[in-house]
C-alpha cells in the first residue's frame, strides 16, 4: 500500500486560476514520488471577505447557521477548480466537500469541532489512482447541517484527515518558509527550524507565532501526525517538520523566542487573603468568557491579611474586566485596581530546557543586562514568559535570541548546514 | 393546514444585496397572506458566468462533474443571503441546499432529471413557521454526488417542489410581466394572457417563447401544479396563470403566435420509395443526437418509385446532418440534397382550435393575402406551423396576431379589462 500524503493550500495559494494551476503542479509532483495524495484547500484569496461583506450589507447580525452556509461555498469553488486543473494536467482527480467526505462535527456553527471523519469514500477514490481534493474549513452534522471550523479551520481539516487516514505526513503550504526561531521582521537573523516538537509549537503559537493555528497543532499531537510547514512558492525548500518531542534528533535548550503585544496587565490591590477570594474573581471573569493568561498572586502581607493579584487579559477585554471587578469589589474587598496597557509578554520556548537548569537565570540576567525591568514572570515545563514594558519588547527578543544561540550563523554551526533565511 | 406557495426568483431578481432585500419583501408579503412559503432561488446575477469563465481559464474541457460542483456553489450564496435578509426583516427563515432537502436526481451531470423530492425536512421547518429558502438548479444522487438540472433548472426545481408538497401554486418571478400572445418586441400590440394551459404553453415554449422552460411546464403539467409567471418588479401585476386545459374559463381559438428562426430546412430529393428508407435516415440522425423538428414526405412519384423528404433541424446541426446523409446516401438512394438556411417557422397555438374548424384555412389565407409563400406545413391538435421565408416572418406574425384578434385592444374587449403592455 502506498503512503498517503495530505497537502493543504491556503487562500493565498489558490487566489486565482494561475495560482491554482501551480498548486496542481505541486500536487502532481508529490504524486509522482509514489504517494497517494489528498489535497485540502481553503477558499480563494479574498472570497471569504467578499462573502462577509455581502452578509453585512444584508444584516447587522447574520445568523451563524446562514454564515456557515454562505462561507462554505468558498471552498466549493476552489476544490472544483483545483480538480479541473489536475485533470487538465492529466492527473485523475475528484473534488469532495465536507458532506461528501463525511467530516462530522458537533452541531455548533462558526466554530465546530471535528468529531469523526469517514474514510471509505476517500479510500475508494485513492484506490482508483485519483487525487482527492477536499474542502477545508467546513464540516457537517449528523442531520446534514453545514458547519465551519473557525480560525485555522483548513489547517485543522488537513491534519485531522491525515490522522484519520494514517497519512505519512501532512504538508501545510503557506506563504512563509517554515517556523522561525522568532519573528524575522523583528530579528533579521532569525533562523528557520528544521524540526520543532508539537508542544514547543503550541507554546510558540500561543505567544504569537502565526504560522499554524494551535487547534491544528493539538490535532496533530493527538493523532501523532508529522506536519511539515513549507512554502508554496519555493517547493524545493523543505520547511519545518513538526513532530513528537520523542522523535526529535536534537534538543537545543531554547527553540524559539516570541513576543506578544496583545495583552494588558491588571493589578487588583489589597485583596483580602481569604480562601475563595481568587475563585470569586476568576470565576466571574470566566463566566463572561474572558480568557486570563498569566496570574500572579503576591505573598500575603500577614499584618494586613491582604495580598495583590495581578493578571493579564486581552487588551480588548479590559473594559469588560474592569466592570466585572467593580461588581465583585465588595466580596473580594480590594482597594485599588491598576491597568497597564503598555506591556509585552516575551517568552522563550524549548523542550530542551526540561533537563537543563539555569535557563531561567540566563533569561533574567540577559534582560537585566539590557536594563529591562521584569514586571511578571510565569513558567511552564517548556516555556518561560516575562512581562516587560512594551517599548522594550524588541530589544528583549533580540537579546534572548542572541544569548540562546538562535541567530542564523550560530544555528548553522549546530546543524552543520546553512539554513535559508 | 395552511396553503403552500412556492416562489421562484431568478438570477436577475437576486443580482445584488439590495435586490435580495426586495425579494425578501415579496416573500414576506406572500407569507402575510396566511400561506406557508418556500422560495427557490438561482445564483446571483452573473455568478454563473464568472464561475464558467474561471473554469475555462483552467481547462478547455472541464469535466461535467466538477462543473456541477463549481456551479452549485452559486445558489449556496444566494440562499444564505436571502435567508439572512428574511431574518433581518423579522421573518424566521432557513436556507437548504439540494443535499439538505433531498432533491434526488439521476446520476447524470449538467442535465440531470429529478427522480424524487424528500419533503419531511421542509415540512418540519414550515411547521415551525419558517420560510424555507431552497437552492434551485441543483440536485443530489443517492451516493451524494452533486448534479445540476441544466437550462431552466431553477424553474423545474420550483415546480417539482410545488408538486411534491402539493402546493397551491408556484409563482415564477421574472423580468417579464407574464406570457404574451406573441413576442412584444415584434408586435407592440401583443397582449399579456391572464391564463394559458400547460399544453399551449409547451407549444409556445417550443416555438420560441422563452418565458418558462418546457421542462418546467411539463413538470407542472405532470403534477397539475398551477404556475403563475409574474414580474419581480411589479408585484401588483398578477401575470399569467398556467393551468390545466380543463380549468380554463375561456378558450379563444388561438392563444398565441410565435416565430422560430433557429431551424434550417433540408430537402433530400428522389429518395427510393421503399419501406424503411425514412427509418434509415432518421435513425442515423437520432444516433448522432440531432433533433429533427418537422418532417414532410411528398407523395410518391409512382412512375419513378421515389419521393422527396424534407425536414428541419437546428441551424448549428446542419454540417453534421449533411455528413450523415452523405454516409447513408447509397442506402437511401437519393439524388440531390438542398439546404435552406433562410427560413422561419411561424406557428399559431391554441387549445380552442380543437373544436373549431377553419382555423388552418384562415392561417393559410392570411399568409397568402400577405404574399407569403408557405414552404412546409405541420399541425398538431393545438398548433399549426408553417415554414416561410425568414425575411417574411415578422410580417406573418403581425398578420396572424391581428387576424386572430390577439392585438391588445381586441383582447381587452373580450376580457372586459385593459391588460398592461
HADDOCK unambig.tbl for C-alpha pairs under 7 A between the chains (distance, minus, plus):
assign (segid A and resid 17 and name CA) (segid B and resid 54 and name CA) 6.55 0.50 0.50
assign (segid A and resid 17 and name CA) (segid B and resid 57 and name CA) 6.65 0.50 0.50
assign (segid A and resid 17 and name CA) (segid B and resid 58 and name CA) 6.27 0.50 0.50
assign (segid A and resid 54 and name CA) (segid B and resid 17 and name CA) 6.56 0.50 0.50
assign (segid A and resid 55 and name CA) (segid B and resid 81 and name CA) 6.34 0.50 0.50
assign (segid A and resid 57 and name CA) (segid B and resid 17 and name CA) 6.67 0.50 0.50
assign (segid A and resid 58 and name CA) (segid B and resid 17 and name CA) 6.28 0.50 0.50
assign (segid A and resid 58 and name CA) (segid B and resid 84 and name CA) 6.82 0.50 0.50
assign (segid A and resid 58 and name CA) (segid B and resid 85 and name CA) 5.61 0.50 0.50
assign (segid A and resid 59 and name CA) (segid B and resid 84 and name CA) 6.47 0.50 0.50
assign (segid A and resid 59 and name CA) (segid B and resid 85 and name CA) 6.47 0.50 0.50
assign (segid A and resid 59 and name CA) (segid B and resid 88 and name CA) 5.61 0.50 0.50
assign (segid A and resid 62 and name CA) (segid B and resid 84 and name CA) 5.71 0.50 0.50
assign (segid A and resid 63 and name CA) (segid B and resid 84 and name CA) 6.92 0.50 0.50
assign (segid A and resid 66 and name CA) (segid B and resid 80 and name CA) 5.15 0.50 0.50
assign (segid A and resid 66 and name CA) (segid B and resid 84 and name CA) 6.66 0.50 0.50
assign (segid A and resid 69 and name CA) (segid B and resid 76 and name CA) 6.71 0.50 0.50
assign (segid A and resid 69 and name CA) (segid B and resid 80 and name CA) 5.93 0.50 0.50
assign (segid A and resid 70 and name CA) (segid B and resid 76 and name CA) 6.26 0.50 0.50
assign (segid A and resid 70 and name CA) (segid B and resid 77 and name CA) 5.11 0.50 0.50
assign (segid A and resid 70 and name CA) (segid B and resid 80 and name CA) 5.34 0.50 0.50
assign (segid A and resid 73 and name CA) (segid B and resid 73 and name CA) 5.08 0.50 0.50
assign (segid A and resid 73 and name CA) (segid B and resid 76 and name CA) 6.03 0.50 0.50
assign (segid A and resid 73 and name CA) (segid B and resid 77 and name CA) 6.61 0.50 0.50
assign (segid A and resid 76 and name CA) (segid B and resid 69 and name CA) 6.71 0.50 0.50
assign (segid A and resid 76 and name CA) (segid B and resid 70 and name CA) 6.26 0.50 0.50
assign (segid A and resid 76 and name CA) (segid B and resid 73 and name CA) 6.04 0.50 0.50
assign (segid A and resid 77 and name CA) (segid B and resid 70 and name CA) 5.11 0.50 0.50
assign (segid A and resid 77 and name CA) (segid B and resid 73 and name CA) 6.62 0.50 0.50
assign (segid A and resid 80 and name CA) (segid B and resid 66 and name CA) 5.14 0.50 0.50
assign (segid A and resid 80 and name CA) (segid B and resid 69 and name CA) 5.94 0.50 0.50
assign (segid A and resid 80 and name CA) (segid B and resid 70 and name CA) 5.34 0.50 0.50
assign (segid A and resid 81 and name CA) (segid B and resid 55 and name CA) 6.34 0.50 0.50
assign (segid A and resid 84 and name CA) (segid B and resid 58 and name CA) 6.82 0.50 0.50
assign (segid A and resid 84 and name CA) (segid B and resid 59 and name CA) 6.48 0.50 0.50
assign (segid A and resid 84 and name CA) (segid B and resid 62 and name CA) 5.71 0.50 0.50
assign (segid A and resid 84 and name CA) (segid B and resid 63 and name CA) 6.91 0.50 0.50
assign (segid A and resid 84 and name CA) (segid B and resid 66 and name CA) 6.65 0.50 0.50
assign (segid A and resid 85 and name CA) (segid B and resid 58 and name CA) 5.62 0.50 0.50
assign (segid A and resid 85 and name CA) (segid B and resid 59 and name CA) 6.49 0.50 0.50
assign (segid A and resid 88 and name CA) (segid B and resid 59 and name CA) 5.61 0.50 0.50
assign (segid A and resid 100 and name CA) (segid B and resid 144 and name CA) 6.02 0.50 0.50
assign (segid A and resid 144 and name CA) (segid B and resid 100 and name CA) 6.02 0.50 0.50
